[in-house]
Amino acid sequence: MGRWRGLNNVRHFGRGEILGFEPLGFYAMSFHSWLCGYFPEKVNKELQIRPVGNGFIADFAEAIEVADYVRGAEGEPAIWLPWLVVRYDRGL
């Protein structure tokens, strides 16, 4: 994860609207949400990080911290990473 901390810009394909980051765990061909373990409340209390109005984390560095926290806490045994969520027009 350390190699990501220096990123200043997040790049994505096309002209989509970046909505934010979603910490997800991947294990056994399925994804696990950080929402399942009530982690937003725990993360806010422990790290003072909270999702923005749309439910995603706005800052990439904070999303990495959240993924690290969930991995070290009682989250699902999975590979936890922050995923960029982008909304694209249907015209793509």
N, C-alpha and C positions, 0 to 999 in steps of 0.2 A: 504494500500500500504506500510505502514511503515515496516511491517514484511519482505518485500522483500529486503529492502535496505542493509541488512547484508550479502546477498548471495555473496560468492566469486567464486563459480563454478556453471556453468549451466550444468545440466545433461540432456542427451537425450538418447533415445532408439537406440541401435545398433551402427553401425559404420558410420553413416551419417556425412556429412560435414556441419557444422554450417555455415549458410550464414549471420545470423544476426537477428535483431529483427524488427518487423513491428508493429507499434502502430495501433490497430484496435478497432473500437467501435462496440459493439453488442447491437442491439435493435430490438425488434419486429421480431425476427427470421431472421435477416439479419445482415450483417457486413458492416461497413463504414470505408473507408480508410482515413488516415490523408492526403492523397494526394488530395482529393476532394476539400478541402478548401485552397489549396496552403499553407498548413502548413509547409512544409520543408523550404520555404523562411522565413516565420514568425518566426519559431523556430530558424533558423540560426541567424536572427537578434536579437531576444530577449534572447536566451539562449546560443548562439554560439555553437550549436550542429548541425551537418550536416550528412546526410547519407554518407556512404562510396561508392565506385565505383559501387557496385551492387544495390544500392538504399536502403539498409537496414541500421539500426543503429547497430554499432559494439558492443557497450557497454551496458550492461543490466541496469545499474544505469541511464545512459543517456536516454535509452528507457523509463524508468519509468518517468523521468522528462518530456519527450515529451508527454506521455500519460496524465500526470497530467495537462500539459499546454493546450492540446487540450480540455480536459474535462472542464477546467475553461474558455476557450475562446469561440468563437462562433461555436464550432464544433457541430456535430449532437448530439442530446440528447441521449446518449448511455453510456454503461459501457465501458470505454476506458482502455485497458490493452496492454502491450507489448507482442506480440506473437513471440515465437522462430520459426525461419524458418530453416529447415534442409533439405538438399538434400540427398536422399538415392538412392543407385543403384537399378536397377530393380530386382536384384537377391534376394531381401528380400521377 
